[in-house]
Amino acid sequence: MEFLKLVKREVIYEEYFPLIKPTDIEEIDVKNALNRVLAEDVISPEDLPPWRRSTVDGYAVCAEDTKGATPSNPVFLSLKGEIKMGELPKIKLKRGEAFKIYTGGILPEGATAVVMNEYTNEIKNIVEISKGVQDGENVVHVGEDVRKGEILKRKGDILRPQDIGALLAVGINNVKVYRKPFISIIPTGDELVEPETEPGPGKIREINTFVIKNLFMIEGYEVKRYRIIRDSREEFIQAIKECLAEFHLVLIAGGSSKGTRDFTVEAISSIGKPGVLFHGVHIKPGKPTIFAIIDGKPVLGLPGHPVSSFISSFLFALPAARKLEGKNEFLPHPSRWVKARRNIPSQNGREEWIRVKMDGNYAIPIFSESAIISSLVKADGLVKIPLEKEGVHEGEEVEFYKI
């Protein structure tokens, strides 16, 4: 590992992220499993529905008996009874007969279809039918919704409201999911003071960790901010050791750029194996990001400037948390393609992430230094200028990532 030897973003995804293993597994009540990630495939133990059910209010019939029925030439069937909701019919339907049935009602044996009320007229014990039906019409068949033995959800899938409903419908009340990862953020730097403190000469309020913390909280992660660590090797190492003992992912805010006082890389590697694997990515902003694994746990060093820190978190830290949670889809994906409102210059050989404000389907670039937090406030998202391009022209399509 060479200090600040730059690699492509794809290399980080291909070589670093496979080293991040999911957290441990817990079994929880399905009713409380919204947005949790499955740790195993979920297989249906039964058919849904378990019986043939009517999809309308009407009459259960043998479809063949209604063949050719029209308003001018109706078919008359003998009404043999009524199937109440929640009742399992005990009487078999014979040819020439009909049973009154309601939406969701269970079809009796012998019935092959249901005629809607709109095409019937009940006269004492006779049902007049003015429109014929085909076999299976207005019927949900056994297992048509879900088959016994069918894989309902895959390992790594995120449970949505409709998924929870489906699992409960087939009698699954508990599921195994990955435990939500706990994340710590360590702010570092002699120049930093707490946000509520009036900064003196040469001092600045520490804001990066609060931005990152809330970025993670949007996706439901529990994040704890460590106290500000000064530029002391011993204090820095002790903070990381304490966080590694308690948390699944450790983020270090600041201290990742090359400088005479910067001992971050060496200090991280001294804590455990394999240590720092990469330091530096071919992106702007966010170039000096550090990627380490210490005794199986990911540790990321984020750049000190607010925009660099945000983009590095968006591209790497947040995906690392998703990977820890066992998600199948953990990398950032563009929301859509948009058009550049004006020319956006870029340096060939460097992937640039440009803050943009949207005007319809047009992206207006916001050009500023990575220390300018207000550029993120004004932005609706980011557009990516690929590594091999020297910018994009006005009207050219680019990938848009909502932030």
C-alpha positions as CSV (number, residue, x, y, z in Angstrom):
1,M,0.0,0.0,0.0
2,E,1.4,3.3,-1.1
3,F,0.4,6.6,0.4
4,L,-2.2,8.3,-1.8
5,K,-1.8,5.9,-4.7
6,L,-5.0,6.6,-6.6
7,V,-7.4,3.9,-7.8
8,K,-10.6,4.0,-9.7
9,R,-13.9,4.0,-7.8
10,E,-14.8,0.7,-9.4
11,V,-11.6,-0.9,-7.9
12,I,-12.9,0.0,-4.4
13,Y,-16.2,-1.6,-5.2
14,E,-14.6,-4.7,-6.7
15,E,-11.8,-5.3,-4.2
16,Y,-12.7,-3.6,-0.9
17,F,-16.5,-4.1,-0.6
18,P,-16.3,-8.0,-0.9
19,L,-14.2,-7.9,2.4
20,I,-17.2,-6.3,4.2
21,K,-19.3,-9.1,5.7
22,P,-22.8,-8.8,7.0
23,T,-23.5,-8.4,10.7
24,D,-24.9,-11.2,12.8
25,I,-28.5,-12.6,12.4
26,E,-31.5,-12.2,14.6
27,E,-35.0,-13.5,14.3
28,I,-37.8,-11.0,14.7
29,D,-41.6,-10.6,14.4
30,V,-42.6,-10.1,10.7
31,K,-44.9,-7.3,11.9
32,N,-41.9,-5.3,13.1
33,A,-39.6,-6.2,10.1
34,L,-40.3,-3.1,7.8
35,N,-37.1,-2.1,5.9
36,R,-35.1,-5.0,7.5
37,V,-32.8,-7.2,5.3
38,L,-33.5,-10.9,5.0
39,A,-30.7,-13.2,6.1
40,E,-32.2,-16.2,4.3
41,D,-34.7,-17.0,1.5
42,V,-38.3,-17.0,2.7
43,I,-40.3,-20.0,1.3
44,S,-44.1,-20.2,1.5
45,P,-45.3,-23.1,3.6
46,E,-48.7,-23.1,2.0
47,D,-50.8,-22.2,-1.1
48,L,-52.4,-18.8,-1.2
49,P,-55.3,-18.9,-1.5
50,P,-55.7,-22.4,0.0
51,W,-59.2,-22.7,-1.7
52,R,-60.7,-21.4,-4.9
53,R,-62.3,-18.0,-4.1
54,S,-64.7,-15.7,-5.9
55,T,-63.4,-12.3,-7.0
56,V,-67.0,-10.8,-7.3
57,D,-70.4,-10.9,-5.7
58,G,-72.6,-13.2,-7.8
59,Y,-73.4,-16.9,-8.3
60,A,-71.2,-19.9,-8.4
61,V,-72.0,-22.0,-11.4
62,C,-70.7,-24.7,-13.8
63,A,-69.6,-22.5,-16.7
64,E,-70.9,-25.0,-19.2
65,D,-74.4,-24.4,-17.9
66,T,-74.2,-20.7,-18.9
67,K,-73.0,-21.2,-22.5
68,G,-74.9,-19.0,-25.0
69,A,-76.8,-17.0,-22.3
70,T,-77.8,-13.5,-23.5
71,P,-80.4,-10.9,-22.2
72,S,-82.8,-12.1,-24.9
73,N,-82.0,-15.8,-24.4
74,P,-81.2,-16.2,-20.7
75,V,-80.3,-19.4,-18.9
76,F,-82.2,-20.5,-15.8
77,L,-80.5,-22.4,-12.9
78,S,-81.8,-23.8,-9.7
79,L,-80.7,-21.8,-6.6
80,K,-79.5,-24.3,-4.1
81,G,-78.3,-22.0,-1.3
82,E,-75.9,-19.3,-0.2
83,I,-72.2,-19.5,0.7
84,K,-71.5,-17.3,3.6
85,M,-68.1,-15.6,4.1
86,G,-65.6,-17.7,6.0
87,E,-67.7,-20.8,5.4
88,L,-66.3,-24.0,3.7
89,P,-69.1,-25.3,1.5
90,K,-70.1,-28.9,2.3
91,I,-72.5,-29.4,-0.6
92,K,-71.3,-30.2,-4.1
93,L,-72.7,-28.1,-6.9
94,K,-74.4,-30.2,-9.6
95,R,-75.1,-29.3,-13.2
96,G,-78.0,-26.9,-13.6
97,E,-77.5,-25.5,-10.1
98,A,-76.1,-22.2,-8.6
99,F,-75.0,-21.0,-5.2
100,K,-75.1,-17.3,-4.2
101,I,-71.6,-16.2,-3.3
102,Y,-69.7,-13.1,-2.2
103,T,-66.3,-11.6,-3.0
104,G,-63.8,-13.8,-1.3
105,G,-66.2,-16.7,-0.8
106,I,-65.0,-20.3,-1.2
107,L,-66.4,-22.0,-4.3
108,P,-68.1,-25.3,-3.7
109,E,-66.9,-28.5,-5.4
110,G,-68.3,-28.7,-8.9
111,A,-68.4,-24.9,-9.5
112,T,-66.1,-23.7,-12.3
113,A,-66.9,-20.0,-12.5
114,V,-68.9,-17.1,-11.0
115,V,-71.5,-15.0,-12.7
116,M,-71.5,-11.3,-11.6
117,N,-74.7,-10.0,-10.0
118,E,-75.1,-7.5,-12.8
119,Y,-75.9,-10.4,-15.2
120,T,-78.4,-12.2,-13.0
121,N,-81.9,-11.9,-11.7
122,E,-83.1,-14.0,-8.7
123,I,-86.7,-15.1,-8.8
124,K,-87.6,-17.2,-5.8
125,N,-85.4,-20.4,-6.1
126,I,-84.4,-19.6,-9.7
127,V,-81.5,-17.6,-11.0
128,E,-81.8,-16.0,-14.4
129,I,-78.4,-15.5,-16.1
130,S,-78.1,-13.1,-19.1
131,K,-74.4,-13.5,-19.8
132,G,-72.3,-16.7,-20.1
133,V,-69.0,-17.2,-18.4
134,Q,-65.9,-19.2,-19.2
135,D,-64.2,-21.8,-16.9
136,G,-62.2,-20.0,-14.2
137,E,-63.9,-16.6,-14.8
138,N,-64.1,-14.4,-11.7
139,V,-62.2,-17.0,-9.7
140,V,-58.9,-17.0,-7.9
141,H,-57.5,-20.6,-8.0
142,V,-55.6,-22.5,-5.3
143,G,-52.0,-21.2,-5.3
144,E,-52.7,-18.5,-7.9
145,D,-51.4,-15.8,-5.6
146,V,-48.6,-17.8,-4.0
147,R,-47.6,-21.5,-4.4
148,K,-46.5,-23.7,-1.6
149,G,-42.7,-24.0,-1.8
150,E,-42.4,-20.8,-3.8
151,I,-39.6,-18.4,-2.8
152,L,-41.4,-15.3,-1.7
153,K,-38.4,-13.2,-0.9
154,R,-34.7,-13.7,-1.4
155,K,-31.8,-13.4,1.0
156,G,-30.6,-9.8,0.9
157,D,-34.1,-8.4,0.0
158,I,-35.4,-5.4,1.9
159,L,-38.9,-6.0,3.4
160,R,-41.5,-3.6,2.2
161,P,-45.1,-3.1,3.5
162,Q,-46.5,-5.4,0.8
163,D,-43.9,-8.0,1.5
164,I,-44.9,-8.1,5.2
165,G,-48.5,-8.6,4.1
166,A,-47.7,-11.5,1.9
167,L,-45.6,-13.2,4.6
168,L,-48.4,-12.9,7.1
169,A,-50.9,-14.1,4.6
170,V,-49.1,-17.5,4.3
171,G,-48.6,-17.9,8.0
172,I,-45.0,-16.7,8.3
173,N,-44.8,-14.8,11.6
174,N,-41.1,-14.6,12.2
175,V,-38.1,-14.0,9.9
176,K,-34.4,-14.0,10.2
177,V,-32.8,-10.7,9.3
178,Y,-29.4,-9.1,9.6
179,R,-28.8,-7.0,12.6
180,K,-28.8,-3.3,11.8
181,P,-25.1,-2.1,11.9
182,F,-24.1,0.4,14.6
183,I,-21.9,3.2,13.2
184,S,-19.5,5.5,14.9
185,I,-18.0,8.8,13.6
186,I,-14.8,10.2,15.0
187,P,-14.2,13.9,14.4
188,T,-10.4,14.8,14.3
189,G,-8.4,18.0,14.1
190,D,-6.8,20.6,16.4
191,E,-8.7,23.3,14.6
192,L,-12.2,22.0,15.5
193,V,-14.6,23.2,18.1
194,E,-18.1,22.1,18.9
195,P,-20.9,23.8,16.9
196,E,-22.2,25.6,20.0
197,T,-18.8,27.1,20.7
198,E,-17.7,30.5,19.4
199,P,-14.6,29.7,17.3
200,G,-11.5,31.6,18.2
201,P,-8.7,32.6,15.7
202,G,-7.8,29.6,13.5
203,K,-10.7,27.5,14.8
204,I,-13.8,26.3,12.9
205,R,-17.0,24.7,14.0
206,E,-17.1,20.9,13.5
207,I,-20.1,20.1,11.2
208,N,-19.1,17.2,9.0
209,T,-20.0,14.5,11.5
210,F,-23.5,15.9,11.9
211,V,-24.0,16.0,8.2
212,I,-22.8,12.4,7.9
213,K,-24.8,11.2,10.9
214,N,-28.0,12.5,9.4
215,L,-27.2,11.1,6.0
216,F,-27.1,7.7,7.7
217,M,-30.1,8.3,9.9
218,I,-32.3,8.9,6.7
219,E,-31.8,5.2,6.0
220,G,-32.5,4.1,9.6
221,Y,-29.0,3.6,10.8
222,E,-28.0,4.2,14.4
223,V,-25.0,6.5,14.6
224,K,-22.9,7.7,17.5
225,R,-20.6,10.6,17.3
226,Y,-17.4,10.4,19.3
227,R,-15.9,13.4,20.9
228,I,-13.4,15.6,18.9
229,I,-10.0,14.0,18.8
230,R,-7.0,16.3,18.7
231,D,-3.9,15.6,16.6
232,S,-2.5,13.1,19.0
233,R,-1.5,9.6,17.7
234,E,-2.1,8.0,21.1
235,E,-5.5,9.6,21.5
236,F,-6.5,8.8,17.9
237,I,-5.6,5.1,18.2
238,Q,-7.4,4.8,21.5
239,A,-10.6,6.3,20.0
240,I,-10.5,3.9,17.1
241,K,-10.0,0.9,19.4
242,E,-12.9,1.9,21.6
243,C,-15.2,2.3,18.6
244,L,-14.1,-1.0,17.1
245,A,-15.0,-2.8,20.3
246,E,-18.6,-1.4,20.2
247,F,-19.5,-0.6,16.5
248,H,-19.6,-2.4,13.2
249,L,-18.4,0.5,11.1
250,V,-16.0,3.2,12.1
251,L,-15.8,6.5,10.2
252,I,-13.0,9.0,10.8
253,A,-13.9,12.6,9.8
254,G,-10.8,14.5,8.7
255,G,-7.1,13.5,8.7
256,S,-7.2,11.7,5.4
257,S,-5.3,14.2,3.3
258,K,-1.5,14.2,2.8
259,G,0.2,16.5,5.3
260,T,3.2,16.7,7.6
261,R,1.1,16.2,10.7
262,D,-1.0,13.4,9.1
263,F,-0.3,10.1,10.9
264,T,-3.8,8.7,10.1
265,V,-2.8,5.9,7.7
266,E,0.1,4.6,9.8
267,A,-1.9,4.8,13.0
268,I,-4.9,2.9,11.5
269,S,-2.7,0.1,10.1
270,S,-1.0,-0.3,13.5
271,I,-4.2,-1.2,15.2
272,G,-5.0,-4.5,13.4
273,K,-4.8,-6.5,10.2
274,P,-4.8,-6.1,7.3
275,G,-5.0,-2.3,8.0
276,V,-5.2,0.3,5.3
277,L,-5.8,-1.2,1.9
278,F,-6.4,1.9,-0.2
279,H,-5.7,5.6,0.2
280,G,-6.9,7.7,-2.6
281,V,-9.6,7.5,-5.3
282,H,-9.7,9.0,-8.8
283,I,-12.7,11.2,-7.9
284,K,-13.2,14.9,-7.2
285,P,-14.2,15.8,-4.6
286,G,-13.3,13.0,-2.2
287,K,-9.9,11.9,-3.5
288,P,-8.0,11.3,-0.2
289,T,-10.5,8.8,1.2
290,I,-9.0,6.0,3.3
291,F,-10.2,2.3,3.2
292,A,-9.2,-0.1,5.9
293,I,-10.3,-3.4,7.4
294,I,-9.3,-4.0,11.0
295,D,-9.9,-7.5,12.3
296,G,-12.9,-7.9,10.0
297,K,-14.5,-4.4,10.5
298,P,-14.4,-1.7,7.9
299,V,-12.8,1.7,8.9
300,L,-13.1,4.6,6.5
301,G,-11.2,7.9,6.7
302,L,-13.2,10.7,5.2
303,P,-11.8,14.0,3.8
304,G,-12.0,17.1,5.9
305,H,-13.8,19.5,3.5
306,P,-17.6,19.4,3.9
307,V,-18.4,18.6,0.2
308,S,-15.6,16.0,-0.1
309,S,-16.8,14.4,3.1
310,F,-20.4,14.3,2.0
311,I,-19.6,12.8,-1.5
312,S,-17.2,10.2,0.0
313,S,-19.9,9.2,2.5
314,F,-22.5,9.0,-0.3
315,L,-20.2,6.9,-2.6
316,F,-18.5,4.7,0.0
317,A,-19.5,5.0,3.6
318,L,-23.2,4.6,3.2
319,P,-22.8,1.7,0.8
320,A,-20.5,0.1,3.4
321,A,-23.3,0.3,6.0
322,R,-25.7,-1.2,3.4
323,K,-23.3,-4.0,2.7
324,L,-22.9,-4.7,6.5
325,E,-26.7,-4.9,6.7
326,G,-26.7,-7.6,4.0
327,K,-28.4,-5.7,1.3
328,N,-28.2,-7.1,-2.3
329,E,-28.3,-3.6,-3.7
330,F,-25.8,-1.4,-1.8
331,L,-24.1,0.8,-4.3
332,P,-25.4,4.2,-5.4
333,H,-27.5,4.2,-8.5
334,P,-28.5,7.2,-10.7
335,S,-32.1,8.4,-10.2
336,R,-32.3,9.2,-13.9
337,W,-30.6,10.7,-16.9
338,V,-30.8,14.5,-17.3
339,K,-29.4,17.1,-19.7
340,A,-26.6,19.6,-18.9
341,R,-28.0,23.2,-19.0
342,R,-24.5,24.5,-19.9
343,N,-21.0,23.1,-20.6
344,I,-19.4,21.4,-17.6
345,P,-15.6,21.2,-17.9
346,S,-13.7,18.3,-16.3
347,Q,-10.2,17.0,-16.2
348,N,-9.5,13.8,-18.2
349,G,-8.4,10.9,-15.9
350,R,-10.5,12.1,-13.0
351,E,-14.1,11.2,-12.2
352,E,-15.9,14.4,-11.2
353,W,-19.1,14.6,-9.1
354,I,-20.7,18.0,-9.8
355,R,-23.4,19.5,-7.6
356,V,-26.4,20.6,-9.6
357,K,-29.7,22.4,-9.3
358,M,-32.5,21.0,-11.4
359,D,-34.7,23.0,-13.8
360,G,-37.1,20.4,-15.2
361,N,-34.9,17.8,-16.9
362,Y,-31.9,20.2,-17.1
363,A,-29.0,20.2,-14.6
364,I,-27.5,23.6,-13.8
365,P,-24.0,23.1,-12.4
366,I,-22.9,24.7,-9.1
367,F,-19.2,25.4,-9.3
368,S,-17.5,26.0,-6.0
369,E,-14.6,24.7,-3.9
370,S,-15.2,21.6,-1.7
371,A,-15.0,23.7,1.4
372,I,-18.3,25.5,0.5
373,I,-21.1,23.8,2.4
374,S,-23.7,26.1,0.9
375,S,-23.1,24.5,-2.5
376,L,-24.6,21.3,-1.1
377,V,-27.5,23.3,0.4
378,K,-28.4,24.7,-3.0
379,A,-28.0,21.4,-4.8
380,D,-30.8,19.0,-5.7
381,G,-28.3,16.2,-6.6
382,L,-25.0,15.2,-8.3
383,V,-24.1,14.5,-11.8
384,K,-21.2,12.2,-12.7
385,I,-18.6,13.2,-15.3
386,P,-16.9,9.9,-16.3
387,L,-13.1,9.4,-15.9
388,E,-12.4,9.3,-19.6
389,K,-14.3,12.5,-20.5
390,E,-13.1,16.1,-20.6
391,G,-16.4,17.5,-19.5
392,V,-19.8,17.4,-21.1
393,H,-21.4,19.8,-23.6
394,E,-24.6,21.8,-23.1
395,G,-27.6,19.5,-23.9
396,E,-25.6,16.3,-23.4
397,E,-27.1,13.6,-21.1
398,V,-25.5,12.8,-17.8
399,E,-26.3,10.5,-14.8
400,F,-28.2,12.3,-12.0
401,Y,-28.0,11.2,-8.4
402,K,-30.5,12.7,-6.0
403,I,-29.1,13.8,-2.6
